Amino acid sequence: MSEIHYIVRHSLVAEDGTVIGAITFAPDDKEAVSTYELFKNAGSRVYATSFCNQHDFWLTEFIL
């Protein structure tokens, strides 16, 4: 994490599009770490997203 290269945001989204949680980071944050609690009806898949100011949007699918 630096002024030049940093993670802007993490999000966790349920398969129905419900946002489970999201956090926005600043360049001066020590690290980009986020944790979320899943709710019982989150479905069988969730999607973790990350947005980097230099490398754009990243998506990871998790099958529960």
N, CA, C and O atoms as a MOPAC input file, in Angstrom:
PM7 MOZYME 1SCF
protein

 N      0.83500 1    -1.16600 1     0.00000 1
 C      0.00000 1     0.00000 1     0.00000 1
 C      0.88900 1     1.24200 1     0.00000 1
 O      1.69600 1     1.45800 1     0.90400 1
 N      0.71500 1     2.04000 1    -1.03600 1
 C      1.44900 1     3.29200 1    -1.13200 1
 C      0.59800 1     4.29300 1    -1.90400 1
 O     -0.42500 1     3.92500 1    -2.48200 1
 N      1.00100 1     5.50900 1    -1.91400 1
 C      0.27300 1     6.55900 1    -2.63600 1
 C      0.16600 1     6.21600 1    -4.12900 1
 O     -0.80500 1     6.59100 1    -4.78600 1
 N      1.15600 1     5.51300 1    -4.65300 1
 C      1.20100 1     5.19000 1    -6.07700 1
 C      0.42200 1     3.92700 1    -6.42600 1
 O     -0.16100 1     3.83700 1    -7.50700 1
 N      0.40800 1     2.95400 1    -5.52200 1
 C     -0.19000 1     1.64600 1    -5.80500 1
 C     -0.86000 1     1.11600 1    -4.54800 1
 O     -0.18800 1     0.80400 1    -3.56500 1
 N     -2.19200 1     1.01400 1    -4.58000 1
 C     -2.89900 1     0.54900 1    -3.38900 1
 C     -4.24500 1    -0.08000 1    -3.74800 1
 O     -4.79600 1     0.15900 1    -4.82300 1
 N     -4.76000 1    -0.89400 1    -2.81600 1
 C     -6.08800 1    -1.48500 1    -2.94200 1
 C     -7.09600 1    -0.43300 1    -2.49500 1
 O     -6.97900 1     0.12400 1    -1.40400 1
 N     -8.07500 1    -0.16900 1    -3.33500 1
 C     -9.07700 1     0.84900 1    -3.05200 1
 C    -10.23800 1     0.26300 1    -2.25400 1
 O    -10.72100 1     0.88500 1    -1.30800 1
 N    -10.68800 1    -0.94000 1    -2.63700 1
 C    -11.90100 1    -1.48700 1    -2.02200 1
 C    -11.93700 1    -2.99900 1    -2.10500 1
 O    -11.48300 1    -3.59500 1    -3.08200 1
 N    -12.48900 1    -3.61600 1    -1.05500 1
 C    -12.85600 1    -5.03700 1    -1.03100 1
 C    -14.37200 1    -5.11100 1    -0.83600 1
 O    -14.95100 1    -4.29800 1    -0.11700 1
 N    -15.00100 1    -6.08000 1    -1.47600 1
 C    -16.42800 1    -6.34100 1    -1.27500 1
 C    -16.66400 1    -7.84000 1    -1.28200 1
 O    -15.91900 1    -8.59500 1    -1.90700 1
 N    -17.70300 1    -8.26100 1    -0.58600 1
 C    -18.14800 1    -9.65300 1    -0.63300 1
 C    -19.62200 1    -9.62700 1    -0.99900 1
 O    -20.42300 1    -8.95500 1    -0.35000 1
 N    -19.97700 1   -10.37300 1    -2.05900 1
 C    -21.32600 1   -10.32100 1    -2.61700 1
 C    -21.90100 1   -11.73100 1    -2.68300 1
 O    -21.23100 1   -12.65700 1    -3.14100 1
 N    -23.15200 1   -11.89800 1    -2.22300 1
 C    -23.84900 1   -13.18400 1    -2.31200 1
 C    -24.25700 1   -13.43500 1    -3.75400 1
 O    -24.26200 1   -12.51600 1    -4.57400 1
 N    -24.60100 1   -14.68600 1    -4.06400 1
 C    -24.94100 1   -15.03000 1    -5.44300 1
 C    -26.18400 1   -14.30600 1    -5.95400 1
 O    -26.35700 1   -14.18000 1    -7.16600 1
 N    -27.05300 1   -13.82600 1    -5.06600 1
 C    -28.22900 1   -13.08000 1    -5.50700 1
 C    -27.95500 1   -11.59100 1    -5.67200 1
 O    -28.86700 1   -10.82300 1    -5.97700 1
 N    -26.68800 1   -11.17300 1    -5.47100 1
 C    -26.30800 1    -9.78100 1    -5.64400 1
 C    -26.30100 1    -8.95900 1    -4.36600 1
 O    -25.91700 1    -7.79000 1    -4.38000 1
 N    -26.72400 1    -9.56200 1    -3.26100 1
 C    -26.71200 1    -8.85500 1    -1.98100 1
 C    -25.27700 1    -8.61600 1    -1.53200 1
 O    -24.46900 1    -9.54400 1    -1.49600 1
 N    -24.96300 1    -7.37500 1    -1.19200 1
 C    -23.62900 1    -7.05600 1    -0.69400 1
 C    -23.55900 1    -7.45800 1     0.77400 1
 O    -24.27400 1    -6.90900 1     1.61200 1
 N    -22.69700 1    -8.41600 1     1.07500 1
 C    -22.51800 1    -8.90200 1     2.43600 1
 C    -21.69700 1    -7.90800 1     3.23700 1
 O    -21.95100 1    -7.69100 1     4.42200 1
 N    -20.72700 1    -7.31500 1     2.59400 1
 C    -19.90000 1    -6.31700 1     3.26100 1
 C    -18.93600 1    -5.69300 1     2.28700 1
 O    -18.64100 1    -6.25100 1     1.23000 1
 N    -18.44500 1    -4.52100 1     2.65800 1
 C    -17.48700 1    -3.81400 1     1.81300 1
 C    -16.67400 1    -2.87100 1     2.68300 1
 O    -17.16400 1    -2.35300 1     3.68600 1
 N    -15.45000 1    -2.66000 1     2.29600 1
 C    -14.58800 1    -1.72200 1     3.00000 1
 C    -13.73600 1    -0.98800 1     1.97200 1
 O    -13.26000 1    -1.57400 1     0.99900 1
 N    -13.55900 1     0.29600 1     2.21000 1
 C    -12.73100 1     1.13100 1     1.34400 1
 C    -11.44600 1     1.47100 1     2.08100 1
 O    -11.46200 1     1.77100 1     3.27400 1
 N    -10.34200 1     1.42200 1     1.36400 1
 C     -9.02700 1     1.66400 1     1.94600 1
 C     -8.43500 1     2.97000 1     1.42900 1
 O     -8.83900 1     3.48300 1     0.38500 1
 N     -7.48400 1     3.48900 1     2.16900 1
 C     -6.74800 1     4.69100 1     1.77600 1
 C     -5.29900 1     4.30200 1     1.50400 1
 O     -4.82700 1     3.30000 1     2.04100 1
 N     -4.59600 1     5.05700 1     0.69800 1
 C     -3.20100 1     4.73200 1     0.38100 1
 C     -2.30600 1     4.63700 1     1.61900 1
 O     -1.30700 1     3.91700 1     1.60600 1
 N     -2.65900 1     5.35600 1     2.68300 1
 C     -1.81300 1     5.32000 1     3.87900 1
 C     -2.20600 1     4.23000 1     4.87600 1
 O     -1.61500 1     4.14800 1     5.95300 1
 N     -3.20100 1     3.38300 1     4.53700 1
 C     -3.50800 1     2.21900 1     5.37900 1
 C     -2.33600 1     1.25600 1     5.32900 1
 O     -1.69000 1     1.10500 1     4.29200 1
 N     -2.06600 1     0.60800 1     6.44500 1
 C     -0.92000 1    -0.29700 1     6.53200 1
 C     -1.05700 1    -1.48200 1     5.57500 1
 O     -0.09500 1    -1.85300 1     4.90300 1
 N     -2.25900 1    -2.07700 1     5.51300 1
 C     -2.50900 1    -3.19900 1     4.60800 1
 C     -4.00000 1    -3.24700 1     4.27300 1
 O     -4.82600 1    -2.66000 1     4.97300 1
 N     -4.32300 1    -3.94200 1     3.21400 1
 C     -5.71300 1    -4.08600 1     2.78900 1
 C     -6.21300 1    -5.46200 1     3.21000 1
 O     -6.03100 1    -6.44500 1     2.49100 1
 N     -6.84000 1    -5.52400 1     4.37100 1
 C     -7.36700 1    -6.77800 1     4.90700 1
 C     -8.81800 1    -6.54600 1     5.31200 1
 O     -9.13700 1    -5.54200 1     5.94900 1
 N     -9.68800 1    -7.47000 1     4.94400 1
 C    -11.09000 1    -7.35900 1     5.33500 1
 C    -11.61700 1    -8.73900 1     5.71700 1
 O    -11.17200 1    -9.75400 1     5.18100 1
 N    -12.56700 1    -8.76500 1     6.64800 1
 C    -13.22600 1   -10.00500 1     7.04500 1
 C    -14.72800 1    -9.76400 1     7.06300 1
 O    -15.18700 1    -8.65400 1     7.32800 1
 N    -15.48200 1   -10.81300 1     6.77800 1
 C    -16.93700 1   -10.70800 1     6.69500 1
 C    -17.56800 1   -11.95100 1     7.31600 1
 O    -16.98900 1   -13.03600 1     7.27300 1
 N    -18.75600 1   -11.78600 1     7.89200 1
 C    -19.53600 1   -12.91800 1     8.38400 1
 C    -20.58100 1   -13.26300 1     7.33700 1
 O    -21.29700 1   -12.39000 1     6.84700 1
 N    -20.66100 1   -14.54400 1     6.99700 1
 C    -21.66700 1   -14.98800 1     6.03400 1
 C    -22.98800 1   -15.22200 1     6.75400 1
 O    -23.01100 1   -15.73800 1     7.87100 1
 N    -24.07900 1   -14.84200 1     6.11200 1
 C    -25.38500 1   -15.14300 1     6.68000 1
 C    -25.86100 1   -16.47600 1     6.12700 1
 O    -25.39300 1   -16.91800 1     5.07800 1
 N    -26.79000 1   -17.11800 1     6.82600 1
 C    -27.22100 1   -18.47800 1     6.48200 1
 C    -27.76900 1   -18.60700 1     5.06600 1
 O    -27.54600 1   -19.62700 1     4.41400 1
 N    -28.47000 1   -17.60800 1     4.58400 1
 C    -29.06300 1   -17.70800 1     3.24800 1
 C    -28.23100 1   -16.98500 1     2.19300 1
 O    -28.78300 1   -16.43300 1     1.24100 1
 N    -26.91800 1   -16.98500 1     2.35200 1
 C    -26.03100 1   -16.34300 1     1.36900 1
 C    -26.02300 1   -17.09500 1     0.04200 1
 O    -25.58200 1   -16.55800 1    -0.97500 1
 N    -26.50500 1   -18.32800 1     0.04700 1
 C    -26.51500 1   -19.12700 1    -1.17500 1
 C    -25.32800 1   -20.07300 1    -1.20200 1
 O    -24.62900 1   -20.24000 1    -0.20300 1
 N    -25.11000 1   -20.68300 1    -2.33900 1
 C    -24.03500 1   -21.65800 1    -2.45700 1
 C    -22.75100 1   -21.05900 1    -3.02000 1
 O    -21.71900 1   -21.72800 1    -3.07900 1
 N    -22.82000 1   -19.78800 1    -3.43500 1
 C    -21.64400 1   -19.10700 1    -3.98300 1
 C    -21.58800 1   -17.68000 1    -3.45700 1
 O    -22.61300 1   -17.02400 1    -3.27500 1
 N    -20.37500 1   -17.22100 1    -3.21900 1
 C    -20.15700 1   -15.80600 1    -2.89900 1
 C    -18.99600 1   -15.31800 1    -3.76000 1
 O    -18.17100 1   -16.10400 1    -4.22500 1
 N    -18.95500 1   -14.02500 1    -3.95600 1
 C    -17.94800 1   -13.41800 1    -4.82400 1
 C    -17.19100 1   -12.34800 1    -4.05700 1
 O    -17.78400 1   -11.41200 1    -3.52200 1
 N    -15.88600 1   -12.49800 1    -4.01100 1
 C    -15.02200 1   -11.50500 1    -3.38900 1
 C    -14.47300 1   -10.62800 1    -4.49200 1
 O    -13.95400 1   -11.12300 1    -5.49200 1
 N    -14.58900 1    -9.32500 1    -4.30800 1
 C    -14.06600 1    -8.39200 1    -5.29300 1
 C    -13.00100 1    -7.51200 1    -4.65400 1
 O    -13.03700 1    -7.23200 1    -3.45600 1
 N    -12.07600 1    -7.09600 1    -5.45900 1
 C    -11.03100 1    -6.18600 1    -5.02000 1
 C    -10.76800 1    -5.21600 1    -6.15600 1
 O    -10.72000 1    -5.60600 1    -7.32300 1
 N    -10.60000 1    -3.95800 1    -5.80700 1
 C    -10.29000 1    -2.96000 1    -6.82500 1
 C     -8.96200 1    -2.30600 1    -6.48600 1
 O     -8.79200 1    -1.75500 1    -5.39900 1
 N     -8.02800 1    -2.36800 1    -7.41400 1
 C     -6.68600 1    -1.80200 1    -7.26800 1
 C     -6.60500 1    -0.55000 1    -8.14000 1
 O     -7.12100 1    -0.53400 1    -9.25700 1
 N     -5.96700 1     0.48200 1    -7.63700 1
 C     -5.88700 1     1.71900 1    -8.41100 1
 C     -5.05700 1     1.57100 1    -9.68500 1
 O     -5.17900 1     2.40300 1   -10.58500 1
 N     -4.22200 1     0.54300 1    -9.78900 1
 C     -3.43100 1     0.34200 1   -11.01200 1
 C     -3.86400 1    -0.86900 1   -11.82600 1
 O     -3.72700 1    -0.87300 1   -13.05000 1
 N     -4.38700 1    -1.89800 1   -11.15900 1
 C     -4.68000 1    -3.15300 1   -11.85800 1
 C     -6.16500 1    -3.43200 1   -12.02400 1
 O     -6.55300 1    -4.52900 1   -12.42600 1
 N     -6.99700 1    -2.44100 1   -11.71300 1
 C     -8.42700 1    -2.49800 1   -11.96400 1
 C     -9.14600 1    -3.49000 1   -11.04200 1
 O     -8.79100 1    -3.62000 1    -9.87000 1
 N    -10.13900 1    -4.17700 1   -11.56300 1
 C    -11.09500 1    -4.99000 1   -10.81200 1
 C    -10.70600 1    -6.46500 1   -10.83300 1
 O    -10.36900 1    -7.01600 1   -11.88100 1
 N    -10.75800 1    -7.10100 1    -9.65000 1
 C    -10.46600 1    -8.53300 1    -9.52200 1
 C    -11.67800 1    -9.20700 1    -8.89700 1
 O    -12.32600 1    -8.63700 1    -8.01900 1
 N    -11.98300 1   -10.41000 1    -9.34600 1
 C    -13.14600 1   -11.15600 1    -8.85400 1
 C    -12.72400 1   -12.59500 1    -8.57200 1
 O    -12.05700 1   -13.23300 1    -9.38700 1
 N    -13.12400 1   -13.08800 1    -7.40700 1
 C    -12.89300 1   -14.48400 1    -7.05500 1
 C    -14.21200 1   -15.10000 1    -6.60700 1
 O    -14.91000 1   -14.52800 1    -5.76900 1
 N    -14.55800 1   -16.25500 1    -7.15300 1
 C    -15.78000 1   -16.96300 1    -6.78700 1
 C    -15.44500 1   -18.03600 1    -5.76300 1
 O    -14.46400 1   -18.76400 1    -5.91000 1
 N    -16.27700 1   -18.12700 1    -4.71400 1
 C    -16.13100 1   -19.17700 1    -3.70300 1
 C    -17.40200 1   -20.00100 1    -3.68900 1
 O    -18.50200 1   -19.45900 1    -3.57900 1
 N    -17.24700 1   -21.32100 1    -3.80200 1
 C    -18.38900 1   -22.23400 1    -3.71600 1
 C    -18.43500 1   -22.74100 1    -2.28700 1
 O    -17.47200 1   -23.31200 1    -1.77700 1
 N    -19.58600 1   -22.51600 1    -1.65000 1
 C    -19.73100 1   -22.87700 1    -0.23600 1
 C    -20.22700 1   -24.29500 1    -0.07500 1
 O    -20.40500 1   -24.76300 1     1.05000 1

